[in-house]
């Protein structure tokens, strides 16, 4: 039975736990490893919701549309915001294009970049999109072209790119579309180390946690995201950031970001050999002159399908393993 089939029962369970101050357990997406359960406490969900209200929404009377799974952090926190703000919400079945048949009057929603990309391709969905005062976009990488298209199509919408992880409950930083750097929410500290970005705030019990993200700090409270340490390989002594290569392939070859990914194979000479795994919809090119020296893929693998997380992230290792096991 699907999550959507169980949605009413799940909402009842969440309401019971909220009223009795019991913790709620949510599974991580598994995009960078095995999924694991994480405990959400009511007081910290409320604190996070108040931060979203203060920095991103400004009004607690606006109705929300919840179009992402409520058994994941993103959907759970939308629900927690409505509980904290005492505001109404519509809950609809999660899909790649949740606005295609939406007829409600919600004014706020949260979308993944993949959902937003598909919505922008539909004139019917775009007309509905324009009714929203604020749209939060997060859960995966947001490309510049999707950001620019959204701003052009619905300039009166407040567009906000959020940055966070399950272990921080929700976003601990945000960036308005068009801005270059993310801004931290209150009571949040970060530091950049050789192991990646570290963060602490009330949702981490004020303990430092490792995000595995690579960032460029501008100030103590602003940063630009670069990629993930998990997706950095060492190929013949050359460090290659897979997400950086993906951005260049996307912008130079116009491959949709949800249609390919960079990965690696063991290699006797290089240690780790850079490869590209792509769906057959992409036109294959062997001209990698737009890539930095020594950072061209050594092999291209055609996949029949990709494995995605519930938030629209490509599960690289699982997708590659599914191909390898055939």
C-alpha positions in Angstrom: 0.0 0.0 0.0 1.3 3.4 -0.9 2.1 6.3 1.4 -0.8 8.2 -0.1 -3.3 5.3 0.6 -2.2 5.6 4.3 -2.3 9.4 4.4 -5.4 9.8 6.5 -4.2 7.3 9.0 -0.7 8.9 9.0 -2.2 12.4 9.7 -4.2 11.0 12.6 -1.0 9.4 14.0 0.8 12.7 13.6 -1.9 14.7 15.3 -2.0 12.2 18.2 1.8 12.4 18.7 1.7 16.2 18.4 -1.0 16.6 21.1 0.7 14.2 23.5 4.2 15.6 22.8 5.5 12.3 21.6 8.5 12.2 19.2 7.9 11.5 15.5 10.3 9.2 13.6 11.2 10.0 10.0 13.5 8.1 7.6 16.3 9.9 5.8 16.2 9.9 2.0 19.1 7.5 1.5 20.6 9.7 -1.3 24.1 9.5 0.3 23.9 6.2 2.1 21.5 3.7 3.8 18.2 5.4 5.0 18.0 5.7 8.8 15.4 6.8 11.3 15.6 10.2 12.9 13.7 11.5 15.8 11.7 14.8 15.5 10.7 16.5 18.8 7.7 18.9 18.9 9.4 21.8 20.6 12.1 21.8 17.9 9.7 21.4 15.0 7.9 24.4 16.4 11.1 26.4 16.7 12.0 25.5 13.1 8.5 26.5 11.9 8.8 29.8 13.7 12.1 30.5 11.9 10.5 29.8 8.5 7.7 32.2 9.4 10.1 34.9 10.5 12.5 34.6 7.5 10.5 33.3 4.6 6.7 33.7 5.0 6.0 36.7 7.2 2.3 35.8 7.7 0.9 32.8 9.7 -2.6 33.1 8.1 -1.6 31.8 4.7 -2.9 28.4 3.6 -0.3 25.7 2.7 -0.3 23.1 -0.1 1.5 20.0 1.0 2.5 18.2 -2.2 5.5 16.1 -0.9 5.4 13.0 1.2 4.5 13.6 4.9 6.6 10.5 5.9 9.7 12.5 4.9 11.2 15.6 6.6 10.0 18.1 4.0 6.3 17.1 4.1 6.3 16.5 7.9 7.7 20.0 8.5 5.1 21.6 6.2 2.5 19.9 8.4 4.3 21.1 11.5 4.3 24.6 10.3 0.5 24.6 9.9 0.2 23.2 13.4 2.5 25.8 14.8 1.0 28.7 12.8 -2.6 27.5 13.4 -3.1 27.7 9.6 -5.0 25.5 7.1 -3.5 23.2 4.6 -4.4 21.1 1.6 -2.7 17.6 1.4 -2.6 16.1 -2.1 -1.0 13.0 -3.5 2.7 13.6 -4.2 3.6 13.5 -7.9 6.1 14.9 -10.3 3.5 17.6 -11.2 1.3 18.2 -8.2 -0.3 21.4 -9.7 -1.7 19.8 -12.8 -5.1 19.1 -11.2 -5.0 21.3 -8.1 -8.1 23.4 -7.7 -7.6 24.7 -4.1 -6.7 28.2 -2.8 -3.4 27.6 -1.0 -0.9 30.5 -1.0 2.2 28.7 0.1 3.8 25.5 -1.0 7.1 23.6 -1.0 8.5 21.9 -4.1 11.5 19.9 -5.1 13.5 21.3 -8.1 12.3 18.3 -10.2 8.7 19.1 -9.5 9.3 22.8 -10.3 11.0 21.9 -13.6 8.1 19.8 -14.7 5.5 22.3 -13.6 7.2 25.0 -15.6 6.7 22.9 -18.8 2.9 22.9 -18.4 0.9 26.0 -19.3 -2.0 24.6 -17.2 0.3 24.2 -14.1 1.9 27.5 -14.6 -1.5 29.3 -14.4 -2.0 27.6 -11.0 1.6 28.3 -9.9 1.0 32.1 -10.2 -1.6 32.0 -7.4 1.1 31.3 -4.8 2.5 34.1 -2.8 5.6 32.1 -1.6 7.1 29.0 -2.9 10.0 27.2 -1.1 12.2 25.1 -3.3 14.6 22.6 -1.8 15.6 18.9 -1.2 18.0 18.8 -4.2 20.2 21.0 -6.4 18.4 23.9 -8.1 19.9 24.9 -11.4 20.2 28.4 -12.6 18.0 28.0 -15.7 15.1 26.6 -13.6 15.5 29.5 -11.2 15.5 32.1 -14.0 12.5 30.6 -15.7 10.5 30.6 -12.5 11.3 34.3 -11.8 10.3 35.2 -15.4 7.1 33.2 -15.4 5.9 34.2 -12.0 7.7 37.4 -10.9 5.1 38.3 -8.2 5.8 35.0 -6.4 8.4 35.1 -3.6 10.8 32.4 -4.6 13.0 30.9 -1.9 15.7 28.2 -2.2 16.1 26.4 1.1 19.1 24.5 2.4 18.9 21.8 5.0 18.8 18.1 5.8 16.7 15.6 7.8 19.1 15.9 10.8 18.4 19.7 11.0 14.6 19.1 10.8 14.2 21.5 7.9 16.2 24.3 6.3 18.8 26.0 8.4 19.6 28.5 5.6 17.7 30.2 2.8 18.3 32.2 -0.4 15.9 34.3 -2.4 16.0 33.5 -6.1 18.5 35.8 -7.8 20.7 36.1 -4.7 24.1 34.3 -4.7 24.5 33.3 -1.1 22.5 31.4 1.5 21.6 33.2 4.7 21.5 31.4 8.1 18.4 31.3 10.3 18.7 32.5 13.9 20.8 30.7 16.5 22.7 28.8 13.8 26.4 28.5 13.5 28.5 27.0 10.6 32.1 26.3 9.9 33.8 24.9 6.8 36.3 22.0 7.5 38.2 19.5 5.4 35.2 17.1 6.1 32.8 19.7 4.7 30.3 22.1 6.2 29.4 21.7 9.9 26.4 23.2 11.5 24.8 23.6 14.9 21.6 25.1 16.1 18.7 24.1 18.5 17.5 21.4 16.1 20.9 19.7 16.4 20.7 20.0 20.2 23.4 22.6 19.7 25.9 19.9 18.8 28.1 20.2 15.7 27.0 17.8 12.9 28.7 17.1 9.7 26.7 17.8 6.6 29.2 16.5 4.0 28.5 19.6 1.9 31.2 21.7 0.3 30.6 25.4 0.6 32.3 28.7 0.0 31.9 31.0 3.0 31.3 34.7 2.4 30.8 35.7 6.1 30.1 33.7 9.3 26.4 33.7 8.3 26.4 33.5 4.5 27.7 30.8 2.1 27.5 29.5 -1.5 27.0 25.7 -2.0 29.6 23.9 -4.2 28.8 20.2 -3.9 29.1 17.1 -1.7 32.2 15.5 -0.4 30.5 12.2 -0.9 30.5 12.9 -4.6 34.2 13.8 -4.9 36.5 11.1 -6.3 40.3 10.8 -6.7 41.2 9.9 -10.3 44.9 9.4 -10.8 45.6 12.0 -8.1 43.1 14.5 -9.5 40.2 15.4 -7.2 37.0 15.5 -9.3 33.8 16.9 -7.8 31.0 15.0 -9.6 28.3 17.6 -9.2 30.6 20.3 -10.7 31.1 18.1 -13.8 27.3 17.4 -13.9 26.6 21.2 -14.0 29.0 21.7 -16.9 27.5 18.8 -18.8 24.0 20.1 -18.2 24.8 23.6 -19.3 26.9 22.7 -22.3 25.0 19.7 -23.7 21.6 20.6 -22.4 21.1 17.3 -20.7 18.3 17.5 -18.1 19.8 17.1 -14.6 17.4 14.2 -13.8 18.4 12.3 -16.8 22.1 11.5 -16.0 24.7 11.5 -13.3 28.4 11.2 -12.9 29.8 8.2 -11.0 33.0 6.1 -10.9 34.5 2.7 -11.5 37.5 1.0 -10.0 40.5 1.4 -12.3 44.0 -0.2 -11.9 45.7 2.9 -13.3 43.6 5.7 -12.0 42.1 4.2 -8.8 38.7 5.7 -9.5 37.6 6.2 -13.2 35.1 9.0 -13.9 32.0 7.7 -15.8 28.7 9.2 -16.9 25.5 7.2 -16.6 22.7 8.5 -18.8 19.3 7.7 -20.1 19.2 7.1 -23.9 17.2 10.3 -24.4 20.4 12.2 -24.4 22.5 12.7 -27.5 25.9 11.2 -26.7 28.9 13.3 -27.4 32.6 12.4 -27.1 33.7 16.0 -27.2 34.4 17.0 -23.7 36.5 20.1 -24.5 34.3 22.2 -22.2 35.5 20.2 -19.2 38.6 21.0 -17.2 41.8 19.1 -18.2 42.0 15.6 -16.8 38.3 15.7 -15.8 36.6 14.2 -18.9 34.6 11.0 -18.4 36.4 7.8 -19.4 33.3 5.9 -20.1 29.6 6.5 -20.9 27.0 4.0 -19.7 23.4 4.0 -21.1 20.8 3.2 -18.5 17.2 2.2 -19.1 16.0 3.9 -15.9 17.3 5.8 -12.8 16.4 5.2 -9.2 15.1 8.3 -7.4 14.5 9.2 -3.7 11.1 10.4 -2.6 12.3 14.0 -2.9 13.5 13.6 -6.5 17.2 13.1 -5.9 19.0 10.6 -8.1 20.2 7.7 -6.0 23.5 7.3 -7.8 24.9 4.2 -6.2 21.6 2.4 -6.4 21.1 3.4 -10.0 24.6 2.2 -10.9 24.2 -1.1 -8.9 20.9 -1.8 -10.7 22.8 -1.6 -14.0 25.8 -3.6 -12.8 23.6 -6.4 -11.5 22.0 -7.1 -14.8 
